[in-house]
């Protein structure tokens, strides 16, 4: 942007015609003098005299207006010169690189900061194309963005690699604004800054996050493997147990360990390492409970009504263990052999930002709330403990069979270590 060129629009190159403006007055006076010398009629002299007086008055007014216009023009020139100096100071000392190109991308103006950002003086950039300095891999995208900006007549924010004086590429962020003159496209004005250090920081953060994500996946994978080893050990030990009650205890322990192992397996496989799709997890857990049970459960129907819910590991582990215990109790106690029945699991997110879990069966007998509190008989010690861990509440619902309603909120992650 050539500010000297802009100011010349306000400077009119013409000879000083201040004296020329007196020429009509001189001609009128000269004509009137000739008229008096020829001794014409007195009325004619007075008539012409009035006309001459009016011409003189008009000429005086014109001269006064010219003087005022000259003063205004002078003040405008001084103001333009002052603004030119201010703009020159700003563009010379600002950190951002200000440039202007024509409709072919050739530089028409380059600010002094090109020395600092690119190591190239403005004189050496003038007349060269903006596109000559863009990295070949970024050129197509930049060109496409500028064409879209020209069509929409809006500004565009671009990030690309630009070649400096050492023929090395640095990252540049540019805001490009198209210039139009009566609907004719005249080029772009650019405001650019060096973002190389910002890009390096972004790359470092991404690599660091990727490294931590890989580490977390490996941790979940190893925890899952360790839990699988525990499952195998429990399975091996259960073979040496003869008593049926003792075997049942081993199976319950295996189911509990398996419910935790599945969560770590889901986290390892998930794109989000902080939470799992709890609906998908529950389907896998229930399939495992049915498949691994030694009894014939073909007559028991499972009803599954669980919303698509994402839960973090802090909440998933105790919640999974609760469902494992309640469903296992229903399978174990609610249905005598060769009896048809139904076990239903329902879970949803209510309006109070809490989760509601209902596990019910239509089997024999029911559990009263007093019996639930006396959990030594019903084996609900673990369930009650896990509900407390979730800061939740549990109640027995009236109806056929047994139904548990548990209300809880997702637990927030608590820092294990303090600086």
N, C-alpha and C positions, 0 to 999 in steps of 0.2 A: 504494500500500500504506500504509494508515493505521496506524502503529505504536501510537498512543494508543488506537485502537479495539481492537487486539489485546490490549493489556495490561488493558483493562477486563474481559476474560473471566476474569481472575484476581482481580478486585476484587469482593467481595460487599457489595452495599449493604444493610445491615440495622442495626437499633439495637443498641447495646452490651448484650448479654444476659449479661454476666459476673455481675451481681448477681442476675439472674433464676435463674441456675443454682443459687443457694442456696435457692430456694423449696421444693423437696421436703424438704430437711433441716429447714427451719423448721417445715413442716407436721407432720413426723414427731415432732419434739421437743414441739410444742404438743399433739399427740394423746397422747403419753406422759405429759405433765404432767397432763392431765385424768384419765388413767387412775389415776395415783398419788393424786390428790385424792379420788377416789371410794372409796378404801381397798378395792381388790379383793383377791382371793386372792393369797398370796405367790408361788405357782408361776406364776400367770398373769403377775404382774409380771416375774418372772425370764424367762419365755418371751418376753414382748413385749420385754423389755430386750435379749435376745440379737438379736432381729429388728432392733430399732432400731440396735444396735451394728453389725450387718452393713450396714444401710442407710447408716449414717454412714460406714463404711469404704468402701463402694462410691462414695459421694458424694465422699469425699476423693480417691479414685483418679481419678474422672471429672474433678474440678477440676484435678488435676495434669496429666492428658492434655490438657485444654483449654488449659492454660497452655503446654504444649509445642507444641501445634498452632498456637497464636497466634504463638509465637516462630518456628516454621518458616514460617508464612504471611508473617510480616514479613520474614524473610530472603529468601523467594522474591520478594516485592514489590520489595525493594531490588535483587535480582539482575535482575529484569525491567526495572526502571528504568535500571539500569546498562547492560544490553544495548540497551535502547531508545536510550539516549544514544550508545552506540558505533555502532549502525546509522545513527542520524541523522547522526553525524559522517562516516561513510563515504559515505553517499548524497549528502551535501551537498558533499563535497570531491572525489569521484571524477570522472574525466574523462568516463566513459560515462554516458549518460542511462538511468536506471532508471525504468520506468513499469509501471503495472498497469491493466488494463482489465477491464470486466465482459464478459459473454458477447455483448454488442452492440457491443463495441469502445469504449465510453465510458470515459474515463480516471477511475480511482479514486485513483490515486497518481501523482505526478510528482516526480522528484528535482530538486534545486536546479540541477543542471547543464544543465537546459533553457534557462536564461539564456545560458549560454555557447554551446551548440550551435545552438539555434534563435533565440535572442534573445527568447524568450517566457518569462515567469515561470510557475512551477508553478500559481499561482492562476488565470492566464488560460487554462491548458490543462485544468484540472479541469472535468469535466462535458462536455467536447467529445469528439468521436469521433476515434479513431486514424486512421480511413480518410479523414477530411476533409483531411488534410495530405499525402496521397500523390498523386503525379503521376497524372493520368488514364490515361496510357499504361501505367503500372505497376500500376494498381489491380486489374485482373483477375488478374494473375499472383500478386500478394501475397495476395489473397482466396482463391485456389485453394490456395496453399501452406499458409495457415493452416487451411483446412478439412481438408486432408490430415493436418496435424499434430494437429488435434483428434481425428481418427479413430484415428490411430496412437498417440496419447498420447506422442509423442516431440518433441524440440525441432527447430526449423527455423532455418536461416540464410538470411536474406533480404537482398537488395540492391535498393534502390529510391530514387527521388528524393522528397524531402520538402520541403514549403514552409516557409520560415522567416518571421521577423517582417517582412522586407522584401518578402514575396511572391515571393521567388526560390527556386528549387529547388536543393537541395544533395543530394549522394549520401550515403545512410545505409546502414550495414550493421547488421542487427538479428538477435539470437538470441531467438526466441520460444519460451516454454515454457508449455504449457497447464496450468491449475489445475483440479483436481477435488476435490469434497467428497462422499464416498460415491457415486462414479460420476456425480455431477451436475457438468456443466461450468460453471465459474464465471468463465471468462475467461482472460487471458494475462498473464504477466509478461514484459517486454521489457528487453533490455540492448542499447542502441544506441550507435553511434559514427559520427562524421563521417569519411567516406572520400573526400571530394571531391578532395583533393590526390592521393590514391592513384589515383583514376580519371583525373585529368589526366595523371599520369605514365604510366599504362597506355596512354592514347590517344597520348601522345607517342612511346612506344616502338613501338607498332603502326604509326604513321605513318612513323616512322624506318625500321623494318624493311621496310615496303612500298616506301618510296623506294629503299632499298638493293637490294631484290629487283628492282624495275623497272630500276635501273641495271645490275645484273648481267645481266638478260635482254638489255638493250640491248647490253652488251659482247659477250655470246655471239653475238648476232645480227650485230653488226658484224664480229666475227672470222670467222664463217661466211661473210659476204658477201665479206670480203677473200680468204678461201681460195677462194671460187668465182671471184673475179676471177683469181687465180693459175691456177686450173684452165683458165679460158678462154684466158689468155695461153699456157699450155703447149700447149693444143689448137691455137691459131693458129700457134705456132712449129713444131709438129710437121708442119704441112702443107708447110712449106718444106724438110723433111728427106727426102732421097731414100733414104738407106741404111736398110735394114730393122732393123739392130741399133740404130741411133740412134733410130728410131721406137719400138722396144721400150723403150728407156730413157725416152723421153718418156711412154709409157703407164704404166710403172712409177711414175714420179714423179707422174703424175696420180692413180694409185690411192692412193699414199701420202698425198697432199694431201687426196684425197676422204675417206679413212678418218678423218682429223683433223677435217675440216669436218663430217662426220656427227655426231661427238660434240658439237660446239658447237651443232649444229642440235637434237639430242636434248635437251640441257640447256636450250636456249631454249624448247622445247615442254613440258618437264617441270614438274610442280608442285614438285619438289624440285631446287633449283638446285645442290646439292652432289654429286649422284650421278645416274647414269642406269641404266635397265634394260638390262643388258649383253646379255641374251638377245635382246631386241628389236633392239638395235643391230647385233648380229652377223647377224641375218636380213637386215637392210637392206644391210649391207656385202657379204655373200655374193651377194645378188641383183645388186648393182651390179657385182661382179667378173665374174659370169657374163654379164650383159647387155651390158656394155661391151667384152667380149673380142671381137676381130675373127674368131676361129676358131669353127668349129662345135663346140659343147660338148654337143650334144643327147644323146650317148651316155655322158656322164659323169654319174653319179648322186651327189648330195650327201646325206649322212646327217648330220642335225643333232640332237645330244643335249646340250643346254645347260640347266642349272637356271636358275630365276628368281633372278638374281644382280644386286645393286645395287653398282656400283663408282663411286668418285669419279673426278674428271677426272684426278687425279695418276696413277691406275692405268689408266684406260680408254685414254688416248692410246697409251702404249707397248704395251699388250696388244693393242689394235686393229691397230697397225702390225705386230706379230709375226704375227698371224693373216693379215693381208693379204699379208705376204711369203711365209709358208709355203704358203698356198693358191695364190698366184700361181705359186710354184715348181712345185707339183704340176701345175697346169694347163699350165705351160710345158714341163716336162721329163718328167713321168711317163707321159704317154699319147701314143703316136704317132698320126698321123692315122687316123681311122676305127676307133679302138680303144675298146672299152667299158671302163669303169673306175668306180671309186668313191673319193670323197674324204669322209672323216668328220671331224667336229669334235665333240669331247666336252669338257665343262667342268663341274666340280662342286666343292663345298665339302667338304673332308675334316674328320675329327674333330680335327685339330691346328690348326683355324682357318686353314688354308691353302687356296689354290685350285689345282686340278689341271687343266691344259689339255693335251689330246691332239689333235694334228692328224696324220692318217694318210691314205695312199693305197695302193692295190693295184697301182700302176703298175709299169713296168719298172725293174729295178735297185734297189739299196738303198744307203744311206749308212752307212759305218762311222764309229765315233766319232772315229777318227784323222783321217778326211777332214773331219769336221765341225769339228774344231779347226783344220784348215788351210783356213779359210773363204775364202781368196783364190780358190780354184777354184770353190766352190759358191755364192758370193754371199751367204754367211750372216754377213757382218760386221755388218750392221745388226741382224739377229736376236740375235746374241750380245751386241751392245752394249745392246739393249733389255732382254734378260733380266737383264743386270747392273744396269741402271737399276731393275728391279723387285726387286733383291736376291734373284733366284730362281736356279733350277738347271734345266739342260736336258740330256736324255739321249735316246739313240736306242733305240727298242724293237725287239727281234728279231721277225722275221716277214717276210711277203711285202711287197714295196714298201718304202715309207719311212714311219716313224712317229716323231714327236717328242713327248716328254712334258716339259712345263714345269711346275714347281711354284713358286708365289710367294705372297706375302701382299699384302694391300691396303696401298698406301703411305699414310702419314699426311701430312696437309697440313703443310708447313713454312712458317713465317713468312718472307715476303719482306723485310719491313721491321721494324727494331727501333727501339723508342722511345729 
